[in-house]
Amino acid sequence: MFSSTRKILFVVGAMMLATPAETPDGEYEVIRLDLGRLHPTRPGLVRIATTVEDDLITSAQVNVGNLHRGDEKLFEVRDYRQIPMLASRHDWTAPFIGETGAAHVIEEAMGITVPTRVTWIRTLLAEFSRITSHLTFLSWVGHHCDDPDLGNEMASAIEKSRTIWQSCSGNRIHPMITRIGGLEIHPEEEWCPGLREWLDEADALLPRLRADLEAAEGIREVAVIPTEMVDAYGLSGPVSRTSGVDMDIRKGLPVYDELSWPQTAAEPLGDAYSRLAALCDDVTVSSGLCRQVLDRLPTLDGPLETRLPTAIKVPRGRTWTAMEAPWGRAGYLLESRGGTTPWRMALRTPTFANVQALEAILPGTRTDDVEAAIASLGWTLGDLDK
């Protein structure tokens, strides 16, 4: 009897497969997925080996590790002042959040209270990072809907965001301005006005994005994540919220409690459409938060740094902190034995959890819808492979 079973290796990223052995015994049909020129999955390589019957995936195995950065081992041989610069690189769509999270766990372990003005500026730049990250992942929408005008406008917005980072920090991609207990930035009057204008542009993109999402085919009821999977896979951020579990750890923090949160109406359907729509909602929320902080900054004064000893030594012990990164909870574990470098520093990156969930949600998905599933659970290779 004729069998319709096929084995398909979905390859995501621009890196070439090293050898034919990457497709065992030549039994896999290779399909390369391109999520668009701006999408963060394009660099690097992730392979998803699947079994397909009658065009429906019946099993999936995600293979990562092709761009392993070794950050966690590098932390162990870095002075504490150097660590935020290194942590800036594991998620290049939101590098400021990475460097701030690493600084925060060191500050927590040392008992450092960050100056008030620093806390507000960090909040502003973290929300700015969240918007730029989400827009980069949402670039898939214009690609999927064959809307080159939207794609060009998003490319322009992303490029302008890098210009703002350059005026703020001197660097276009990795700010590297976070210091233990403070910040090293140019005066706010040089970049805050440009940020206000950029927020207007980002807000103007949302109606187009939402219209394309509403009209897009192959994203509704695709790759549904039920509520019970959230805890099982450690999901968080937009992924958990759209599956009915809100674990946003920003809520309850002192600075965020002083801000008014814009209202959104995300539907907790748990599918690819809901997750992409949640990214749009997050842009609205973060834009509103940024504007409120910008209004507050002129009333704030005070230092941008904390006086530290020449040699920073963290007391013996273990410290855990977390930040709300664009794709969810990013955790930082620091274990010190009293020296000038960590004994161990480990990262809990949200996209690693998201990608592991792909193995559970891809079965039952049509092969034509795999791209939508990946786009709604996107990753950056540094964040995924650490």
N, C-alpha and C positions, 0 to 999 in steps of 0.2 A: 504494500500500500504506500502511496506517495506521502512523504513527510514534508511538511511546510516549515520545519524547524530550521532556523538560521542562527549563526553566531555573528554578532556585529560588535566591532570595537569602535566606539565613539571616541574620537581624539579631539580634545579641546585645547587650542593654543597653537602658536606658530612654530614651536620647536619641531624638528623632524624626528620621526622614530629612528632610534639609533641603528637598529639592524632588523632584518626580517624576523629574527627570533622574538621581537617584541609582539609578534602575532603568532602565538604557539602553533607550530606545525602548519602554518598557513591556513588554519581552519577558520580564521576570523575574516569577515568582510570589513574593511576599514572605511569608516565614514568620518570625514573631518567636519567639525562644526565651526562656523565663523559667526560670532555674535556681533560683528561690526567693528569698524576701525577704532572706535573709542573705548570699546568694552574692556574691562580689566582682565578678562579671561584670555585675551589674545596673547600676551607674553607667556612664556613657559609651556608646560605640557601637563595635561591630566588625561588619563585614559579610563574609559568606562567599558568594561567587558560585559556584554549582555547576551542572553539567549532570547530569541524572538520566535514566537509562533503566531502565524496568521497576522503579522504586523503588530502584535502586542508583545511588549517585553515581559518575560516570565521570570527572569533573574538578572541581577546587576551586581557587578563588583567594581568599586572605584579604586583606582591605583594612583596614589599621589607619591610625592617624594622625589620628583625629577628635578626640583630646583631647591633642594634642602639648603637653607642658609646657615644653619648651625648657630643661630643667635644665642640660644640658651647656654651653649658651651663658651661662646665668645664673652658673654657677660662675666663669666667666672675669672677672666684674666684682664678685666677692665677696671680701672679706677672708677669709683662711684660717679664722679663728674662726667665720665665718658659714656656711661650707660644710656642716658636719654638720647644721645646722638645716634647710638646704635639702634635703640628701640624705635627711632623715627622711621626705620627702613622696613619693618616687617609688614606694614600695610601702607603701601605708597599712595593709596587713595585718601587716606586720613592720617598722614604721618604725625601731625601735631598731637592727635589723641594718643598715639603710641608713645611718644616721648613724654607726654604729661603723665600718663599712667605709670610709666617706669619711675619718674621722679616722685610721684605721689607715694608709692610703696616705700621708697627710701626715706622720704620725709616722715611717713607714719612710723617707720621703725626707729627713727632718730628722735621722734617727739617734736618735730619742727612745726610751728604754726606759721603758715604762709601769710604774708601781708594781705590785707583786705583788697587792695587795688589789684594785686596779682591774681587773686581768686576770680575777680570779675573779668579781667582780661582773658584769663584761661577759659572761662566759661564762654565768652564771646567767640574766641578762636576755635574752641571745640565744636560749637554749633555751626560755625562757618565751614569747618572741615566736614561735618556731617552732610551739609548741603552739597558740597562739591563731590563728595563720595557718592551720594545718591544720584546726582545728575550723571555721573560717569556710568553707573550701572543702568540707569534709565535710558541711556543712549541706545540700548537694544530696541526700545520701542519704535523709534524712527526707522531703524534698520529693518525690523520685522515688518513694519507697515509700509515699507518702501516710500518713506517720506524724507527725501534728501534735504528739503528745506529745514525741517525740524532738526535733522542731524547736523546741518551746518550751523544752525543757531546754537545748538548745545555745544558744539566744538568751540564756537566763539566764546560762549560763557565760561567754559572750562579754561580756555586760554587766558581770559581776563582774570579769572580767579588766581591764576599763577602770577600774574602781574601784581595783584594785590599782595600776595605772599612775598613777592620780591621787594615791594616797597616797605613791607612790615619787617622783614627779617634779613633781606639781602639774598635770599635763596628762592628759587621758583618752585621747587618740588618739596624738598625736605627743609622745613623752617630751621630746626636745630637751635631754637631760641629758649627752650626750657632749661632752667638751671635748678639745682637743688635749692628749694626755698624761694625761687623767684623766676624772673624772666629777663631776657636780654633782647630788647626790641628798640626800634626807632620810635621817635615821638609819635603819639597817636594822631596828631593833626595831619601827619603825612599820609596816612592810609585809611583812617576812618571815613572821610567823605567818599573815597572811591568804593569802600565796602557798602555804604548806603546805596550808591547808584547800582552796584552789582546786585544787591538784593532785589531791587526793582526788576532787573533783567531776569533774575531767576524766577521771581513770582510770575512774570509775564509768560514764561515757558510752560507753566503748569496747565493752563486751559488747553493748549495744543497737545500736551502729553496725555491728559485725561481723555480728550476726544479720540486720539489714536488708540488708547487703551480700550475704550468702549467699543470701537469698531474692529479691533484686532480679532482675528480668528485663531483658534487653537490655544487659548490661554485659560478659558473658563473650565472649571472642574478638571483641571490638569494637575497632576502631582499633589493631590490633596493630603495634607498633614492633619490627622485627627488630634484632638486635645490630648489623648493619652500618650502620644508620641513625644510631647514637649519635654516631660521629665525624663523619659527613657533615653532620649538622645541629647539632653542638656541644651535644648534650643532656647533662644531668647530673642529680644529685639523685635523687629517687624515680623519675623517668622512666628514667634510664639504669640504675639498679639493677634495676628490674623487667624490663629488657631484657638483663640478664646482665652489666652493666658497672658495678662499684662504684667510683665516683670521689669518695667522701666525703672532702673535704680536711680535715675535723676530725681524722680519724685521723692521728696523727703529731705533732699540736700538743702542746706540753708540758703544758698544763692537762688536755687530754682524755686524755693518756697516764696521768695519775694517777687517772683515774676508771674505774670498772668499767662496761662497756657491757652493758645488759640484752640478752639474747638474743632474737632474733625469727626467724621462719621464713617470710620472704617468698618466694613462688613467682615465679621469673623468666619469666613467661608473656608479658610485654610487652603485655598488653591492658588495657582500661579497668578491669576488675575488679582486676587486679594493682596498678595504680597507686593506686587508691583504698584498697586494703588496705595498701599501703606507707605511705600517710599515717597510717593507724591505728597501724602499727608504729612510725612515727617519734614519734607521741605517747607511746607506751610508753617508747621510748628516752629522749626528751627529759625526760619526767617523772622517770625514774630518775636522769638526770644532774643535774637541778635539785635533787633531794633530797640527793644527795651533796654538792653545792656548799653547800647550806644548812647541812648538818652541819659543813662546813669553815669557814664564814665566822666563827663566834665565836672561832676560834683564830687568825685573821688580824688583824694590826694594821698601821698604817702610813698614809701619806698617800693622799689621793684625787685628788691633782693633781701636776703637774710644773711647776716654776718656769720661766716662759717670758719672753722679752723683750717689751716693750710692742708692738713691731711685729714680726710674724712674717714672716720671709722664708725661703722654701725654696730651697736651693742649686740651681744650674742642673743640669738632667738630667731623665731620664725614669724613672719608677717605676711598677711594676705590682704590685698585690697582689690577693688574692681572699679571699672569705668563702663559707662554706656557707650560703646563704640557704635559705628553706624549699623552693623549687622547684629548687635546684641552685646551681651556681657563679656567684656575683656578682663580677664583676671591676671594678677601679678603676684607670684609667690616668691618671697625673698627669705633665704635662710643665711644668717650670718654667724660666723664664729669669732667676731670681734676684730676682723682684719680690715684692710683697705679695699678688699674686693669681696664679692659675694662668695659664700661657700656653694650656694646654688641659687639660681634665679630662673623660674619657669613661667611660661606664658600659657594662659588659657585663652585661645583665640576663637571667636564665635564662628568664623566661617569653616573652621575644621569640623565643628559639630554639625553645621548645616550640610556639609558635603557628605559626612557619614550617613546622614538621613536619606540621601539620594538612593542608597542601596535598598532602603525599605519602601520608598515611594515610587520608584521607577517601575517596578512590576505592575502591570496593568495599564501602563502608558503606551500610547501609539508611538512608533518610531519618529513620526513627523513632529511629535510634540515634545521630544526630548530637549530641544533647544529652549523651549519656553520654561521647562522645569529647571534647567540650569540657570537661565537668566533670572529666575525668581529666587534662586539660592546662590547668588554669585559669590565669587571668591577673588582674592588676589593671591598670587603664588607665595609671596613672602609670608603672608598671614596664614596661609594654608599649610605650607611646609615648614614654617618657622625657621 
